[in-house]
Amino acid sequence: MKTLFIPILAISMILSPARAVFADDLDQLSEATDKLWRRGKGAEDGAFSSVASSMLAWGAGLGIVIALVAILIKQDTGSSSSTHCH
C-alpha cells in the first residue's frame, strides 16, 4: 500500500491544477517582499564594512589570546619525566 501511495501522490502533485492557481499569488508575494525589504547601495556598503571590521577585530583578539596562552603555559622541557618510554 505504501509503495503505491508515493507514486500516486507524486503524480497528483505534478498534474494538479492548483499549481497554476497559486503561481500568481506567489509572484505577487515575491514582488511585495522585494519592495518591503529592498535596501539602497549605501545600506549594503555599511553592512559589508561593519562585518569586515568585526571579523578583523575578532581575528586579532583571538590571535592575541592564543599567543598569551601559549606564552603563559609552562613548557615542560626537563628530562626528569618518569613517564618516558624506551
Residue frames as qw, qx, qy, qz and C-alpha x, y, z in Angstrom:
[[0.000, 0.887, 0.463, 0.000, 0.00, 0.00, 0.00],
 [0.314, -0.799, 0.092, 0.505, 2.84, 2.36, 0.88],
 [0.412, -0.170, 0.582, 0.679, 4.65, 1.73, -2.39],
 [0.204, 0.583, 0.669, 0.413, 1.51, 2.57, -4.34],
 [0.155, -0.891, -0.357, 0.232, 0.74, 5.70, -2.32],
 [0.367, -0.592, 0.212, 0.685, 4.02, 7.55, -3.02],
 [0.263, 0.075, 0.616, 0.739, 3.83, 7.42, -6.86],
 [0.006, -0.722, -0.650, -0.236, 0.15, 8.40, -6.83],
 [0.276, -0.847, -0.207, 0.405, 0.93, 11.35, -4.57],
 [0.362, -0.383, 0.374, 0.763, 3.82, 12.45, -6.80],
 [0.180, 0.323, 0.697, 0.614, 1.75, 12.24, -9.98],
 [0.099, -0.818, -0.565, -0.041, -1.17, 14.10, -8.41],
 [0.310, -0.746, -0.030, 0.588, 1.16, 16.92, -7.30],
 [0.304, -0.160, 0.529, 0.776, 2.60, 17.23, -10.80],
 [0.022, 0.397, 0.720, 0.568, -0.75, 17.22, -12.57],
 [0.125, -0.640, -0.607, 0.453, -2.55, 19.36, -10.01],
 [0.205, 0.733, 0.335, 0.556, -4.32, 22.44, -11.40],
 [0.435, -0.864, -0.188, 0.173, -3.63, 24.19, -8.09],
 [0.624, -0.208, 0.171, 0.734, -0.09, 24.96, -9.26],
 [0.228, 0.446, 0.383, 0.776, -1.38, 27.40, -11.86],
 [0.311, -0.833, -0.385, -0.246, -3.80, 29.00, -9.40],
 [0.601, -0.736, -0.059, 0.307, -1.17, 29.66, -6.74],
 [0.663, 0.154, 0.164, 0.714, 1.53, 30.79, -9.17],
 [0.073, 0.738, 0.184, 0.645, 0.06, 34.30, -9.45],
 [0.573, -0.806, -0.091, -0.113, -0.21, 34.59, -5.67],
 [0.810, -0.320, 0.077, 0.486, 3.43, 33.57, -5.29],
 [0.474, 0.424, 0.180, 0.750, 4.53, 36.16, -7.87],
 [0.194, -0.829, -0.146, -0.504, 2.63, 38.90, -6.06],
 [0.742, -0.660, -0.033, 0.112, 4.08, 37.82, -2.72],
 [0.763, -0.011, 0.107, 0.638, 7.58, 37.88, -4.19],
 [0.243, 0.610, 0.163, 0.736, 7.12, 41.40, -5.56],
 [0.438, -0.830, -0.118, -0.323, 5.67, 42.67, -2.27],
 [0.823, -0.473, 0.009, 0.316, 8.54, 41.15, -0.32],
 [0.627, 0.235, 0.122, 0.733, 11.12, 42.73, -2.64],
 [0.002, -0.746, -0.143, -0.650, 9.52, 46.15, -2.24],
 [0.631, -0.756, -0.105, -0.138, 9.37, 45.78, 1.54],
 [0.792, -0.493, 0.162, 0.322, 12.94, 44.61, 2.15],
 [0.662, 0.563, 0.060, 0.491, 14.83, 46.34, -0.68],
 [0.471, -0.734, -0.010, 0.489, 17.81, 48.35, 0.54],
 [0.370, 0.915, -0.153, -0.041, 19.88, 51.00, -1.12],
 [0.771, 0.391, -0.334, 0.375, 23.54, 50.65, -2.04],
 [0.024, -0.665, 0.431, -0.610, 24.58, 52.77, 0.93],
 [0.778, -0.412, 0.267, -0.391, 22.98, 50.37, 3.38],
 [0.983, 0.126, -0.083, 0.103, 24.76, 47.43, 1.80],
 [0.490, 0.594, -0.382, 0.511, 28.14, 49.21, 1.93],
 [0.335, -0.621, 0.417, -0.573, 27.69, 49.96, 5.61],
 [0.932, -0.223, 0.165, -0.233, 26.73, 46.38, 6.39],
 [0.888, 0.324, -0.202, 0.255, 29.72, 45.00, 4.48],
 [0.278, 0.631, -0.435, 0.580, 32.22, 47.32, 6.15],
 [0.549, -0.545, 0.373, -0.511, 30.85, 46.61, 9.63],
 [0.994, -0.061, 0.052, -0.071, 31.05, 42.87, 9.07],
 [0.732, 0.466, -0.286, 0.406, 34.61, 43.17, 7.77],
 [0.039, -0.670, 0.431, -0.603, 35.65, 45.31, 10.74],
 [0.782, -0.407, 0.266, -0.390, 34.08, 42.88, 13.17],
 [0.984, 0.126, -0.078, 0.098, 35.82, 39.90, 11.58],
 [0.502, 0.577, -0.377, 0.523, 39.19, 41.67, 11.70],
 [0.323, -0.625, 0.404, -0.585, 38.70, 42.60, 15.36],
 [0.923, -0.245, 0.174, -0.241, 37.70, 39.06, 16.33],
 [0.892, 0.320, -0.196, 0.253, 40.65, 37.60, 14.43],
 [0.257, 0.630, -0.432, 0.592, 43.13, 39.96, 16.08],
 [0.561, -0.535, 0.342, -0.531, 41.62, 39.33, 19.51],
 [0.990, -0.087, 0.058, -0.092, 41.74, 35.57, 19.12],
 [0.725, 0.476, -0.311, 0.388, 45.33, 35.75, 17.86],
 [0.038, -0.648, 0.455, -0.610, 46.36, 37.75, 20.94],
 [0.781, -0.384, 0.274, -0.409, 44.57, 35.35, 23.30],
 [0.984, 0.133, -0.084, 0.081, 46.18, 32.30, 21.67],
 [0.503, 0.574, -0.395, 0.512, 49.62, 33.94, 21.85],
 [0.314, -0.609, 0.428, -0.589, 49.16, 34.81, 25.54],
 [0.926, -0.224, 0.167, -0.254, 48.01, 31.30, 26.40],
 [0.891, 0.317, -0.206, 0.250, 50.97, 29.82, 24.54],
 [0.258, 0.624, -0.440, 0.592, 53.38, 32.12, 26.41],
 [0.465, -0.530, 0.378, -0.600, 51.84, 31.61, 29.84],
 [0.980, -0.120, -0.059, -0.147, 51.58, 27.82, 29.76],
 [0.417, -0.682, 0.593, 0.091, 54.59, 26.35, 31.47],
 [0.740, 0.473, -0.455, -0.150, 56.68, 24.46, 28.98],
 [0.838, -0.417, 0.351, 0.001, 57.97, 21.15, 30.35],
 [0.574, 0.699, -0.427, 0.007, 61.48, 20.88, 28.92],
 [0.384, -0.588, 0.687, -0.187, 63.03, 18.83, 31.71],
 [0.611, 0.246, -0.725, -0.202, 64.23, 15.28, 31.06],
 [0.093, -0.189, 0.842, -0.496, 63.33, 14.06, 34.54],
 [0.724, -0.016, -0.080, -0.685, 59.95, 12.79, 33.42],
 [0.403, -0.218, 0.872, -0.173, 59.16, 9.32, 34.78],
 [0.739, 0.404, 0.435, -0.319, 56.68, 8.50, 32.01],
 [0.286, 0.672, -0.534, -0.427, 59.27, 8.36, 29.26],
 [0.956, 0.121, 0.244, -0.111, 59.07, 5.21, 27.15],
 [0.245, -0.572, 0.681, 0.387, 62.15, 3.41, 25.79]]
